[in-house]
Amino acid sequence: MMLGKLLSFPVSGPIGLTIWLARTIAEQADAELYDESKIRRELAELEMRSELGEITEEDYEQLEENLMARLRESRKRARM
């Protein structure tokens, strides 16, 4: 994937390079943030931490809601 990005590298100078780099980083961050398998691993880890008493019930609920929102967004993006 990164090789393809390098081959499509813009040759329009420093501003083009900056824009290309920013877009590439944003795309990579988005892909990682909404990776369904990663979100599922984080949910499992969260549940384990809760069962071990490492986090409060309130923290668990807040973190779980954030992860579930990311999971919903991930599935929505996959349908597009």
N, CA, C and O atoms as a Maestro MAE file, in Angstrom:
{
 s_m_m2io_version
 :::
 2.0.0
}

f_m_ct {
 s_m_title
 :::
 protein
 m_atom[320] {
  # First column is atom index #
  i_m_mmod_type
  r_m_x_coord
  r_m_y_coord
  r_m_z_coord
  i_m_residue_number
  s_m_chain_name
  s_m_pdb_residue_name
  s_m_pdb_atom_name
  i_m_atomic_number
  :::
  1 25 0.824 -1.188 0.000 1 A "MET " " N  " 7
  2 3 0.000 0.000 0.000 1 A "MET " " CA " 6
  3 2 0.870 1.254 0.000 1 A "MET " " C  " 6
  4 15 0.615 2.193 -0.753 1 A "MET " " O  " 8
  5 25 1.885 1.263 0.838 2 A "MET " " N  " 7
  6 3 2.734 2.435 0.926 2 A "MET " " CA " 6
  7 2 3.532 2.618 -0.361 2 A "MET " " C  " 6
  8 15 3.809 3.751 -0.756 2 A "MET " " O  " 8
  9 25 3.910 1.514 -1.025 3 A "LEU " " N  " 7
  10 3 4.645 1.611 -2.284 3 A "LEU " " CA " 6
  11 2 3.787 2.320 -3.327 3 A "LEU " " C  " 6
  12 15 4.282 3.162 -4.076 3 A "LEU " " O  " 8
  13 25 2.509 1.981 -3.371 4 A "GLY " " N  " 7
  14 3 1.591 2.647 -4.292 4 A "GLY " " CA " 6
  15 2 1.515 4.135 -4.018 4 A "GLY " " C  " 6
  16 15 1.460 4.947 -4.941 4 A "GLY " " O  " 8
  17 25 1.513 4.482 -2.754 5 A "LYS " " N  " 7
  18 3 1.478 5.904 -2.379 5 A "LYS " " CA " 6
  19 2 2.745 6.601 -2.841 5 A "LYS " " C  " 6
  20 15 2.697 7.722 -3.347 5 A "LYS " " O  " 8
  21 25 3.883 5.934 -2.665 6 A "LEU " " N  " 7
  22 3 5.138 6.542 -3.088 6 A "LEU " " CA " 6
  23 2 5.195 6.724 -4.598 6 A "LEU " " C  " 6
  24 15 5.721 7.721 -5.093 6 A "LEU " " O  " 8
  25 25 4.649 5.751 -5.328 7 A "LEU " " N  " 7
  26 3 4.658 5.850 -6.783 7 A "LEU " " CA " 6
  27 2 3.730 6.951 -7.284 7 A "LEU " " C  " 6
  28 15 3.935 7.493 -8.370 7 A "LEU " " O  " 8
  29 25 2.714 7.282 -6.498 8 A "SER " " N  " 7
  30 3 1.787 8.348 -6.894 8 A "SER " " CA " 6
  31 2 2.194 9.687 -6.275 8 A "SER " " C  " 6
  32 15 1.412 10.638 -6.267 8 A "SER " " O  " 8
  33 25 3.393 9.752 -5.770 9 A "PHE " " N  " 7
  34 3 3.918 10.942 -5.114 9 A "PHE " " CA " 6
  35 2 3.837 12.158 -6.034 9 A "PHE " " C  " 6
  36 15 4.280 12.099 -7.181 9 A "PHE " " O  " 8
  37 25 3.277 13.255 -5.539 10 A "PRO " " N  " 7
  38 3 3.165 14.461 -6.367 10 A "PRO " " CA " 6
  39 2 4.530 15.134 -6.554 10 A "PRO " " C  " 6
  40 15 5.379 15.132 -5.663 10 A "PRO " " O  " 8
  41 25 4.696 15.686 -7.702 11 A "VAL " " N  " 7
  42 3 5.970 16.330 -8.003 11 A "VAL " " CA " 6
  43 2 5.777 17.835 -8.072 11 A "VAL " " C  " 6
  44 15 6.466 18.514 -8.833 11 A "VAL " " O  " 8
  45 25 4.866 18.352 -7.303 12 A "SER " " N  " 7
  46 3 4.533 19.770 -7.393 12 A "SER " " CA " 6
  47 2 5.198 20.615 -6.322 12 A "SER " " C  " 6
  48 15 4.689 21.681 -5.975 12 A "SER " " O  " 8
  49 25 6.309 20.169 -5.799 13 A "GLY " " N  " 7
  50 3 7.065 20.980 -4.865 13 A "GLY " " CA " 6
  51 2 6.702 20.741 -3.411 13 A "GLY " " C  " 6
  52 15 5.957 19.818 -3.082 13 A "GLY " " O  " 8
  53 25 7.244 21.592 -2.544 14 A "PRO " " N  " 7
  54 3 7.087 21.404 -1.104 14 A "PRO " " CA " 6
  55 2 5.627 21.467 -0.618 14 A "PRO " " C  " 6
  56 15 5.249 20.720 0.285 14 A "PRO " " O  " 8
  57 25 4.827 22.327 -1.193 15 A "ILE " " N  " 7
  58 3 3.430 22.424 -0.775 15 A "ILE " " CA " 6
  59 2 2.679 21.155 -1.163 15 A "ILE " " C  " 6
  60 15 1.892 20.628 -0.376 15 A "ILE " " O  " 8
  61 25 2.920 20.670 -2.362 16 A "GLY " " N  " 7
  62 3 2.300 19.427 -2.803 16 A "GLY " " CA " 6
  63 2 2.732 18.259 -1.924 16 A "GLY " " C  " 6
  64 15 1.926 17.393 -1.586 16 A "GLY " " O  " 8
  65 25 4.005 18.243 -1.559 17 A "LEU " " N  " 7
  66 3 4.533 17.197 -0.682 17 A "LEU " " CA " 6
  67 2 3.837 17.254 0.673 17 A "LEU " " C  " 6
  68 15 3.441 16.219 1.207 17 A "LEU " " O  " 8
  69 25 3.688 18.428 1.221 18 A "THR " " N  " 7
  70 3 3.048 18.596 2.525 18 A "THR " " CA " 6
  71 2 1.600 18.130 2.481 18 A "THR " " C  " 6
  72 15 1.142 17.436 3.389 18 A "THR " " O  " 8
  73 25 0.884 18.505 1.440 19 A "ILE " " N  " 7
  74 3 -0.517 18.093 1.309 19 A "ILE " " CA " 6
  75 2 -0.614 16.576 1.138 19 A "ILE " " C  " 6
  76 15 -1.446 15.927 1.771 19 A "ILE " " O  " 8
  77 25 0.229 16.024 0.291 20 A "TRP " " N  " 7
  78 3 0.236 14.572 0.072 20 A "TRP " " CA " 6
  79 2 0.531 13.831 1.367 20 A "TRP " " C  " 6
  80 15 -0.139 12.852 1.697 20 A "TRP " " O  " 8
  81 25 1.531 14.297 2.097 21 A "LEU " " N  " 7
  82 3 1.916 13.666 3.358 21 A "LEU " " CA " 6
  83 2 0.792 13.757 4.382 21 A "LEU " " C  " 6
  84 15 0.510 12.777 5.072 21 A "LEU " " O  " 8
  85 25 0.155 14.895 4.492 22 A "ALA " " N  " 7
  86 3 -0.954 15.070 5.443 22 A "ALA " " CA " 6
  87 2 -2.112 14.138 5.097 22 A "ALA " " C  " 6
  88 15 -2.697 13.518 5.985 22 A "ALA " " O  " 8
  89 25 -2.440 14.039 3.820 23 A "ARG " " N  " 7
  90 3 -3.524 13.139 3.403 23 A "ARG " " CA " 6
  91 2 -3.188 11.679 3.691 23 A "ARG " " C  " 6
  92 15 -4.032 10.917 4.161 23 A "ARG " " O  " 8
  93 25 -1.946 11.303 3.404 24 A "THR " " N  " 7
  94 3 -1.512 9.928 3.634 24 A "THR " " CA " 6
  95 2 -1.581 9.581 5.120 24 A "THR " " C  " 6
  96 15 -2.057 8.506 5.484 24 A "THR " " O  " 8
  97 25 -1.117 10.470 5.966 25 A "ILE " " N  " 7
  98 3 -1.166 10.243 7.414 25 A "ILE " " CA " 6
  99 2 -2.610 10.171 7.894 25 A "ILE " " C  " 6
  100 15 -2.946 9.308 8.704 25 A "ILE " " O  " 8
  101 25 -3.460 11.056 7.410 26 A "ALA " " N  " 7
  102 3 -4.875 11.055 7.811 26 A "ALA " " CA " 6
  103 2 -5.565 9.760 7.386 26 A "ALA " " C  " 6
  104 15 -6.341 9.190 8.154 26 A "ALA " " O  " 8
  105 25 -5.288 9.296 6.176 27 A "GLU " " N  " 7
  106 3 -5.886 8.045 5.694 27 A "GLU " " CA " 6
  107 2 -5.435 6.869 6.551 27 A "GLU " " C  " 6
  108 15 -6.241 6.005 6.896 27 A "GLU " " O  " 8
  109 25 -4.159 6.834 6.894 28 A "GLN " " N  " 7
  110 3 -3.623 5.745 7.712 28 A "GLN " " CA " 6
  111 2 -4.215 5.776 9.116 28 A "GLN " " C  " 6
  112 15 -4.565 4.731 9.664 28 A "GLN " " O  " 8
  113 25 -4.328 6.959 9.701 29 A "ALA " " N  " 7
  114 3 -4.906 7.090 11.041 29 A "ALA " " CA " 6
  115 2 -6.370 6.663 11.039 29 A "ALA " " C  " 6
  116 15 -6.818 5.965 11.949 29 A "ALA " " O  " 8
  117 25 -7.109 7.080 10.025 30 A "ASP " " N  " 7
  118 3 -8.511 6.681 9.899 30 A "ASP " " CA " 6
  119 2 -8.652 5.167 9.778 30 A "ASP " " C  " 6
  120 15 -9.509 4.563 10.422 30 A "ASP " " O  " 8
  121 25 -7.808 4.562 8.953 31 A "ALA " " N  " 7
  122 3 -7.868 3.117 8.758 31 A "ALA " " CA " 6
  123 2 -7.619 2.382 10.070 31 A "ALA " " C  " 6
  124 15 -8.269 1.376 10.355 31 A "ALA " " O  " 8
  125 25 -6.686 2.879 10.860 32 A "GLU " " N  " 7
  126 3 -6.388 2.230 12.142 32 A "GLU " " CA " 6
  127 2 -7.495 2.482 13.159 32 A "GLU " " C  " 6
  128 15 -7.877 1.574 13.897 32 A "GLU " " O  " 8
  129 25 -8.008 3.697 13.203 33 A "LEU " " N  " 7
  130 3 -9.054 4.045 14.172 33 A "LEU " " CA " 6
  131 2 -10.314 3.231 13.960 33 A "LEU " " C  " 6
  132 15 -10.980 2.857 14.926 33 A "LEU " " O  " 8
  133 25 -10.652 2.950 12.711 34 A "TYR " " N  " 7
  134 3 -11.902 2.255 12.403 34 A "TYR " " CA " 6
  135 2 -11.693 0.804 11.956 34 A "TYR " " C  " 6
  136 15 -12.555 0.231 11.290 34 A "TYR " " O  " 8
  137 25 -10.565 0.218 12.317 35 A "ASP " " N  " 7
  138 3 -10.291 -1.189 12.016 35 A "ASP " " CA " 6
  139 2 -11.134 -2.045 12.968 35 A "ASP " " C  " 6
  140 15 -10.900 -2.059 14.177 35 A "ASP " " O  " 8
  141 25 -12.117 -2.759 12.404 36 A "GLU " " N  " 7
  142 3 -13.063 -3.507 13.237 36 A "GLU " " CA " 6
  143 2 -12.382 -4.548 14.117 36 A "GLU " " C  " 6
  144 15 -12.761 -4.709 15.277 36 A "GLU " " O  " 8
  145 25 -11.400 -5.248 13.599 37 A "SER " " N  " 7
  146 3 -10.733 -6.266 14.415 37 A "SER " " CA " 6
  147 2 -9.978 -5.630 15.585 37 A "SER " " C  " 6
  148 15 -9.925 -6.199 16.674 37 A "SER " " O  " 8
  149 25 -9.400 -4.462 15.361 38 A "LYS " " N  " 7
  150 3 -8.704 -3.755 16.444 38 A "LYS " " CA " 6
  151 2 -9.699 -3.300 17.500 38 A "LYS " " C  " 6
  152 15 -9.422 -3.394 18.696 38 A "LYS " " O  " 8
  153 25 -10.846 -2.811 17.070 39 A "ILE " " N  " 7
  154 3 -11.873 -2.359 18.014 39 A "ILE " " CA " 6
  155 2 -12.357 -3.544 18.848 39 A "ILE " " C  " 6
  156 15 -12.543 -3.416 20.058 39 A "ILE " " O  " 8
  157 25 -12.558 -4.679 18.214 40 A "ARG " " N  " 7
  158 3 -13.000 -5.880 18.949 40 A "ARG " " CA " 6
  159 2 -11.955 -6.310 19.981 40 A "ARG " " C  " 6
  160 15 -12.309 -6.709 21.090 40 A "ARG " " O  " 8
  161 25 -10.679 -6.231 19.625 41 A "ARG " " N  " 7
  162 3 -9.616 -6.567 20.590 41 A "ARG " " CA " 6
  163 2 -9.648 -5.594 21.773 41 A "ARG " " C  " 6
  164 15 -9.480 -5.995 22.924 41 A "ARG " " O  " 8
  165 25 -9.864 -4.321 21.473 42 A "GLU " " N  " 7
  166 3 -9.921 -3.318 22.536 42 A "GLU " " CA " 6
  167 2 -11.126 -3.552 23.446 42 A "GLU " " C  " 6
  168 15 -11.033 -3.355 24.658 42 A "GLU " " O  " 8
  169 25 -12.249 -3.968 22.876 43 A "LEU " " N  " 7
  170 3 -13.425 -4.292 23.693 43 A "LEU " " CA " 6
  171 2 -13.135 -5.480 24.612 43 A "LEU " " C  " 6
  172 15 -13.500 -5.453 25.787 43 A "LEU " " O  " 8
  173 25 -12.485 -6.518 24.088 44 A "ALA " " N  " 7
  174 3 -12.150 -7.693 24.895 44 A "ALA " " CA " 6
  175 2 -11.188 -7.314 26.020 44 A "ALA " " C  " 6
  176 15 -11.338 -7.766 27.155 44 A "ALA " " O  " 8
  177 25 -10.202 -6.484 25.694 45 A "GLU " " N  " 7
  178 3 -9.241 -6.036 26.701 45 A "GLU " " CA " 6
  179 2 -9.948 -5.209 27.777 45 A "GLU " " C  " 6
  180 15 -9.653 -5.341 28.965 45 A "GLU " " O  " 8
  181 25 -10.868 -4.367 27.357 46 A "LEU " " N  " 7
  182 3 -11.618 -3.546 28.294 46 A "LEU " " CA " 6
  183 2 -12.422 -4.416 29.255 46 A "LEU " " C  " 6
  184 15 -12.449 -4.162 30.459 46 A "LEU " " O  " 8
  185 25 -13.072 -5.437 28.717 47 A "GLU " " N  " 7
  186 3 -13.858 -6.335 29.562 47 A "GLU " " CA " 6
  187 2 -12.953 -7.067 30.563 47 A "GLU " " C  " 6
  188 15 -13.318 -7.243 31.726 47 A "GLU " " O  " 8
  189 25 -11.789 -7.484 30.107 48 A "MET " " N  " 7
  190 3 -10.853 -8.170 30.993 48 A "MET " " CA " 6
  191 2 -10.398 -7.234 32.119 48 A "MET " " C  " 6
  192 15 -10.338 -7.633 33.283 48 A "MET " " O  " 8
  193 25 -10.085 -6.003 31.763 49 A "ARG " " N  " 7
  194 3 -9.661 -5.027 32.772 49 A "ARG " " CA " 6
  195 2 -10.761 -4.783 33.795 49 A "ARG " " C  " 6
  196 15 -10.487 -4.609 34.983 49 A "ARG " " O  " 8
  197 25 -12.008 -4.772 33.328 50 A "SER " " N  " 7
  198 3 -13.133 -4.585 34.228 50 A "SER " " CA " 6
  199 2 -13.272 -5.770 35.181 50 A "SER " " C  " 6
  200 15 -13.455 -5.590 36.385 50 A "SER " " O  " 8
  201 25 -13.184 -6.980 34.632 51 A "GLU " " N  " 7
  202 3 -13.304 -8.193 35.448 51 A "GLU " " CA " 6
  203 2 -12.186 -8.304 36.481 51 A "GLU " " C  " 6
  204 15 -12.392 -8.846 37.567 51 A "GLU " " O  " 8
  205 25 -11.007 -7.792 36.146 52 A "LEU " " N  " 7
  206 3 -9.879 -7.820 37.080 52 A "LEU " " CA " 6
  207 2 -9.930 -6.676 38.088 52 A "LEU " " C  " 6
  208 15 -9.093 -6.594 38.986 52 A "LEU " " O  " 8
  209 25 -10.921 -5.793 37.933 53 A "GLY " " N  " 7
  210 3 -11.064 -4.675 38.864 53 A "GLY " " CA " 6
  211 2 -10.075 -3.554 38.624 53 A "GLY " " C  " 6
  212 15 -9.836 -2.741 39.516 53 A "GLY " " O  " 8
  213 25 -9.497 -3.497 37.436 54 A "GLU " " N  " 7
  214 3 -8.507 -2.462 37.129 54 A "GLU " " CA " 6
  215 2 -9.148 -1.115 36.805 54 A "GLU " " C  " 6
  216 15 -8.493 -0.076 36.888 54 A "GLU " " O  " 8
  217 25 -10.428 -1.133 36.435 55 A "ILE " " N  " 7
  218 3 -11.131 0.117 36.122 55 A "ILE " " CA " 6
  219 2 -12.494 0.099 36.807 55 A "ILE " " C  " 6
  220 15 -13.040 -0.958 37.121 55 A "ILE " " O  " 8
  221 25 -13.018 1.281 37.027 56 A "THR " " N  " 7
  222 3 -14.331 1.394 37.667 56 A "THR " " CA " 6
  223 2 -15.432 1.083 36.658 56 A "THR " " C  " 6
  224 15 -15.211 1.099 35.448 56 A "THR " " O  " 8
  225 25 -16.606 0.805 37.177 57 A "GLU " " N  " 7
  226 3 -17.766 0.534 36.318 57 A "GLU " " CA " 6
  227 2 -18.085 1.758 35.454 57 A "GLU " " C  " 6
  228 15 -18.443 1.626 34.283 57 A "GLU " " O  " 8
  229 25 -17.952 2.935 36.036 58 A "GLU " " N  " 7
  230 3 -18.207 4.176 35.296 58 A "GLU " " CA " 6
  231 2 -17.232 4.334 34.133 58 A "GLU " " C  " 6
  232 15 -17.637 4.662 33.018 58 A "GLU " " O  " 8
  233 25 -15.949 4.102 34.395 59 A "ASP " " N  " 7
  234 3 -14.942 4.178 33.331 59 A "ASP " " CA " 6
  235 2 -15.212 3.127 32.253 59 A "ASP " " C  " 6
  236 15 -15.110 3.402 31.058 59 A "ASP " " O  " 8
  237 25 -15.556 1.928 32.698 60 A "TYR " " N  " 7
  238 3 -15.865 0.852 31.763 60 A "TYR " " CA " 6
  239 2 -16.990 1.261 30.813 60 A "TYR " " C  " 6
  240 15 -16.875 1.104 29.598 60 A "TYR " " O  " 8
  241 25 -18.070 1.785 31.375 61 A "GLU " " N  " 7
  242 3 -19.224 2.168 30.549 61 A "GLU " " CA " 6
  243 2 -18.867 3.263 29.553 61 A "GLU " " C  " 6
  244 15 -19.291 3.221 28.398 61 A "GLU " " O  " 8
  245 25 -18.091 4.240 30.000 62 A "GLN " " N  " 7
  246 3 -17.698 5.334 29.105 62 A "GLN " " CA " 6
  247 2 -16.794 4.827 27.983 62 A "GLN " " C  " 6
  248 15 -17.002 5.157 26.815 62 A "GLN " " O  " 8
  249 25 -15.802 4.033 28.336 63 A "LEU " " N  " 7
  250 3 -14.880 3.499 27.325 63 A "LEU " " CA " 6
  251 2 -15.596 2.553 26.367 63 A "LEU " " C  " 6
  252 15 -15.336 2.555 25.164 63 A "LEU " " O  " 8
  253 25 -16.501 1.744 26.916 64 A "GLU " " N  " 7
  254 3 -17.252 0.825 26.064 64 A "GLU " " CA " 6
  255 2 -18.113 1.598 25.065 64 A "GLU " " C  " 6
  256 15 -18.195 1.221 23.896 64 A "GLU " " O  " 8
  257 25 -18.746 2.662 25.514 65 A "GLU " " N  " 7
  258 3 -19.587 3.455 24.612 65 A "GLU " " CA " 6
  259 2 -18.740 4.074 23.491 65 A "GLU " " C  " 6
  260 15 -19.168 4.116 22.337 65 A "GLU " " O  " 8
  261 25 -17.549 4.550 23.834 66 A "ASN " " N  " 7
  262 3 -16.657 5.113 22.811 66 A "ASN " " CA " 6
  263 2 -16.261 4.056 21.786 66 A "ASN " " C  " 6
  264 15 -16.260 4.315 20.583 66 A "ASN " " O  " 8
  265 25 -15.924 2.865 22.273 67 A "LEU " " N  " 7
  266 3 -15.542 1.780 21.363 67 A "LEU " " CA " 6
  267 2 -16.723 1.340 20.499 67 A "LEU " " C  " 6
  268 15 -16.555 1.058 19.313 67 A "LEU " " O  " 8
  269 25 -17.912 1.280 21.089 68 A "MET " " N  " 7
  270 3 -19.094 0.882 20.322 68 A "MET " " CA " 6
  271 2 -19.426 1.928 19.254 68 A "MET " " C  " 6
  272 15 -19.875 1.575 18.164 68 A "MET " " O  " 8
  273 25 -19.211 3.199 19.555 69 A "ALA " " N  " 7
  274 3 -19.436 4.251 18.560 69 A "ALA " " CA " 6
  275 2 -18.455 4.083 17.398 69 A "ALA " " C  " 6
  276 15 -18.834 4.234 16.236 69 A "ALA " " O  " 8
  277 25 -17.195 3.769 17.711 70 A "ARG " " N  " 7
  278 3 -16.212 3.521 16.652 70 A "ARG " " CA " 6
  279 2 -16.588 2.299 15.833 70 A "ARG " " C  " 6
  280 15 -16.417 2.290 14.614 70 A "ARG " " O  " 8
  281 25 -17.100 1.264 16.496 71 A "LEU " " N  " 7
  282 3 -17.505 0.049 15.792 71 A "LEU " " CA " 6
  283 2 -18.670 0.338 14.847 71 A "LEU " " C  " 6
  284 15 -18.683 -0.138 13.712 71 A "LEU " " O  " 8
  285 25 -19.640 1.111 15.311 72 A "ARG " " N  " 7
  286 3 -20.768 1.486 14.443 72 A "ARG " " CA " 6
  287 2 -20.278 2.279 13.231 72 A "ARG " " C  " 6
  288 15 -20.720 2.047 12.106 72 A "ARG " " O  " 8
  289 25 -19.370 3.206 13.473 73 A "GLU " " N  " 7
  290 3 -18.817 4.009 12.377 73 A "GLU " " CA " 6
  291 2 -18.028 3.122 11.407 73 A "GLU " " C  " 6
  292 15 -18.102 3.312 10.193 73 A "GLU " " O  " 8
  293 25 -17.288 2.173 11.932 74 A "SER " " N  " 7
  294 3 -16.529 1.254 11.099 74 A "SER " " CA " 6
  295 2 -17.447 0.476 10.175 74 A "SER " " C  " 6
  296 15 -17.171 0.340 8.983 74 A "SER " " O  " 8
  297 25 -18.529 -0.030 10.720 75 A "ARG " " N  " 7
  298 3 -19.491 -0.800 9.914 75 A "ARG " " CA " 6
  299 2 -20.193 0.094 8.890 75 A "ARG " " C  " 6
  300 15 -20.468 -0.328 7.767 75 A "ARG " " O  " 8
  301 25 -20.474 1.312 9.286 76 A "LYS " " N  " 7
  302 3 -21.107 2.265 8.361 76 A "LYS " " CA " 6
  303 2 -20.170 2.545 7.171 76 A "LYS " " C  " 6
  304 15 -20.600 2.569 6.018 76 A "LYS " " O  " 8
  305 25 -18.893 2.755 7.477 77 A "ARG " " N  " 7
  306 3 -17.912 3.012 6.409 77 A "ARG " " CA " 6
  307 2 -17.750 1.808 5.497 77 A "ARG " " C  " 6
  308 15 -17.550 1.964 4.292 77 A "ARG " " O  " 8
  309 25 -17.834 0.604 6.064 78 A "ALA " " N  " 7
  310 3 -17.678 -0.608 5.266 78 A "ALA " " CA " 6
  311 2 -18.827 -0.776 4.270 78 A "ALA " " C  " 6
  312 15 -18.649 -1.355 3.199 78 A "ALA " " O  " 8
  313 25 -20.000 -0.267 4.631 79 A "ARG " " N  " 7
  314 3 -21.146 -0.360 3.734 79 A "ARG " " CA " 6
  315 2 -21.083 0.650 2.582 79 A "ARG " " C  " 6
  316 15 -21.770 0.482 1.574 79 A "ARG " " O  " 8
  317 25 -20.285 1.669 2.722 80 A "MET " " N  " 7
  318 3 -20.196 2.729 1.698 80 A "MET " " CA " 6
  319 2 -19.433 2.255 0.492 80 A "MET " " C  " 6
  320 15 -19.260 3.010 -0.465 80 A "MET " " O  " 8
  :::
 }
 m_bond[319] {
  # First column is bond index #
  i_m_from
  i_m_to
  i_m_order
  :::
  1 1 2 1
  2 2 3 1
  3 3 4 2
  4 3 5 1
  5 5 6 1
  6 6 7 1
  7 7 8 2
  8 7 9 1
  9 9 10 1
  10 10 11 1
  11 11 12 2
  12 11 13 1
  13 13 14 1
  14 14 15 1
  15 15 16 2
  16 15 17 1
  17 17 18 1
  18 18 19 1
  19 19 20 2
  20 19 21 1
  21 21 22 1
  22 22 23 1
  23 23 24 2
  24 23 25 1
  25 25 26 1
  26 26 27 1
  27 27 28 2
  28 27 29 1
  29 29 30 1
  30 30 31 1
  31 31 32 2
  32 31 33 1
  33 33 34 1
  34 34 35 1
  35 35 36 2
  36 35 37 1
  37 37 38 1
  38 38 39 1
  39 39 40 2
  40 39 41 1
  41 41 42 1
  42 42 43 1
  43 43 44 2
  44 43 45 1
  45 45 46 1
  46 46 47 1
  47 47 48 2
  48 47 49 1
  49 49 50 1
  50 50 51 1
  51 51 52 2
  52 51 53 1
  53 53 54 1
  54 54 55 1
  55 55 56 2
  56 55 57 1
  57 57 58 1
  58 58 59 1
  59 59 60 2
  60 59 61 1
  61 61 62 1
  62 62 63 1
  63 63 64 2
  64 63 65 1
  65 65 66 1
  66 66 67 1
  67 67 68 2
  68 67 69 1
  69 69 70 1
  70 70 71 1
  71 71 72 2
  72 71 73 1
  73 73 74 1
  74 74 75 1
  75 75 76 2
  76 75 77 1
  77 77 78 1
  78 78 79 1
  79 79 80 2
  80 79 81 1
  81 81 82 1
  82 82 83 1
  83 83 84 2
  84 83 85 1
  85 85 86 1
  86 86 87 1
  87 87 88 2
  88 87 89 1
  89 89 90 1
  90 90 91 1
  91 91 92 2
  92 91 93 1
  93 93 94 1
  94 94 95 1
  95 95 96 2
  96 95 97 1
  97 97 98 1
  98 98 99 1
  99 99 100 2
  100 99 101 1
  101 101 102 1
  102 102 103 1
  103 103 104 2
  104 103 105 1
  105 105 106 1
  106 106 107 1
  107 107 108 2
  108 107 109 1
  109 109 110 1
  110 110 111 1
  111 111 112 2
  112 111 113 1
  113 113 114 1
  114 114 115 1
  115 115 116 2
  116 115 117 1
  117 117 118 1
  118 118 119 1
  119 119 120 2
  120 119 121 1
  121 121 122 1
  122 122 123 1
  123 123 124 2
  124 123 125 1
  125 125 126 1
  126 126 127 1
  127 127 128 2
  128 127 129 1
  129 129 130 1
  130 130 131 1
  131 131 132 2
  132 131 133 1
  133 133 134 1
  134 134 135 1
  135 135 136 2
  136 135 137 1
  137 137 138 1
  138 138 139 1
  139 139 140 2
  140 139 141 1
  141 141 142 1
  142 142 143 1
  143 143 144 2
  144 143 145 1
  145 145 146 1
  146 146 147 1
  147 147 148 2
  148 147 149 1
  149 149 150 1
  150 150 151 1
  151 151 152 2
  152 151 153 1
  153 153 154 1
  154 154 155 1
  155 155 156 2
  156 155 157 1
  157 157 158 1
  158 158 159 1
  159 159 160 2
  160 159 161 1
  161 161 162 1
  162 162 163 1
  163 163 164 2
  164 163 165 1
  165 165 166 1
  166 166 167 1
  167 167 168 2
  168 167 169 1
  169 169 170 1
  170 170 171 1
  171 171 172 2
  172 171 173 1
  173 173 174 1
  174 174 175 1
  175 175 176 2
  176 175 177 1
  177 177 178 1
  178 178 179 1
  179 179 180 2
  180 179 181 1
  181 181 182 1
  182 182 183 1
  183 183 184 2
  184 183 185 1
  185 185 186 1
  186 186 187 1
  187 187 188 2
  188 187 189 1
  189 189 190 1
  190 190 191 1
  191 191 192 2
  192 191 193 1
  193 193 194 1
  194 194 195 1
  195 195 196 2
  196 195 197 1
  197 197 198 1
  198 198 199 1
  199 199 200 2
  200 199 201 1
  201 201 202 1
  202 202 203 1
  203 203 204 2
  204 203 205 1
  205 205 206 1
  206 206 207 1
  207 207 208 2
  208 207 209 1
  209 209 210 1
  210 210 211 1
  211 211 212 2
  212 211 213 1
  213 213 214 1
  214 214 215 1
  215 215 216 2
  216 215 217 1
  217 217 218 1
  218 218 219 1
  219 219 220 2
  220 219 221 1
  221 221 222 1
  222 222 223 1
  223 223 224 2
  224 223 225 1
  225 225 226 1
  226 226 227 1
  227 227 228 2
  228 227 229 1
  229 229 230 1
  230 230 231 1
  231 231 232 2
  232 231 233 1
  233 233 234 1
  234 234 235 1
  235 235 236 2
  236 235 237 1
  237 237 238 1
  238 238 239 1
  239 239 240 2
  240 239 241 1
  241 241 242 1
  242 242 243 1
  243 243 244 2
  244 243 245 1
  245 245 246 1
  246 246 247 1
  247 247 248 2
  248 247 249 1
  249 249 250 1
  250 250 251 1
  251 251 252 2
  252 251 253 1
  253 253 254 1
  254 254 255 1
  255 255 256 2
  256 255 257 1
  257 257 258 1
  258 258 259 1
  259 259 260 2
  260 259 261 1
  261 261 262 1
  262 262 263 1
  263 263 264 2
  264 263 265 1
  265 265 266 1
  266 266 267 1
  267 267 268 2
  268 267 269 1
  269 269 270 1
  270 270 271 1
  271 271 272 2
  272 271 273 1
  273 273 274 1
  274 274 275 1
  275 275 276 2
  276 275 277 1
  277 277 278 1
  278 278 279 1
  279 279 280 2
  280 279 281 1
  281 281 282 1
  282 282 283 1
  283 283 284 2
  284 283 285 1
  285 285 286 1
  286 286 287 1
  287 287 288 2
  288 287 289 1
  289 289 290 1
  290 290 291 1
  291 291 292 2
  292 291 293 1
  293 293 294 1
  294 294 295 1
  295 295 296 2
  296 295 297 1
  297 297 298 1
  298 298 299 1
  299 299 300 2
  300 299 301 1
  301 301 302 1
  302 302 303 1
  303 303 304 2
  304 303 305 1
  305 305 306 1
  306 306 307 1
  307 307 308 2
  308 307 309 1
  309 309 310 1
  310 310 311 1
  311 311 312 2
  312 311 313 1
  313 313 314 1
  314 314 315 1
  315 315 316 2
  316 315 317 1
  317 317 318 1
  318 318 319 1
  319 319 320 2
  :::
 }
}
